[in-house]
Amino acid sequence: MHLTKEPHYCYHCGSILVDASDNGYFREQCKNCGEVLYRQHKVGIAAVIFQNEKLLLLRRAQEPWRGYWNLPAGFLEYEETLEEGVIREVFEEAGLQVQVNDLRMVFKYWDDPRGNGIVLFYDCQVLHGDFIENDEVEAFQYFALNEIPTNIAGAGHQSMIDTLKKEGLRNA
Ligand SMILES: [Zn+2]
């Protein structure tokens, strides 16, 4: 993420922040209370779901990457465990209840306009449920690994798909 020209303000006291970059790492510091603000990674969780050897992908109805495909995924809420986050996102976006199995892969990404982050991909097994129309998703489809569309969203999803193509499905 690049430096923004807009002013930022301290979340403790509301005073303006000044650049306090250190050795090339971006930081801001409050002129009033001295608080140093470090940029934080966003944390995402995502689900690898195979049915009949086909991978579930959802086509995004919202920016960023509107119209591109990704695995069921989203940001982890502060209050929830990793497993709870996966279960919630899969249900919200795909209408499926899943069992969360092994952590499959972790990727860092730099390509999301909302900021850099890490995303954890978990192997999941569908227990029950059906797709429910929602604002975040405009299509729900299972794809054989050799039929995956080329318009894949950012934030690590292409890396996950490349890994699946290399390793094949596992305990799915
Ligand atoms: Zn302050």
Boltz pocket constraint, residues with backbone or C-beta under 6 A from the ligand:
constraints:
  - pocket:
      binder: B
      contacts: [[A, 10], [A, 11], [A, 12], [A, 13], [A, 14], [A, 15], [A, 30], [A, 31], [A, 32], [A, 33], [A, 34], [A, 35]]
      max_distance: 6.0
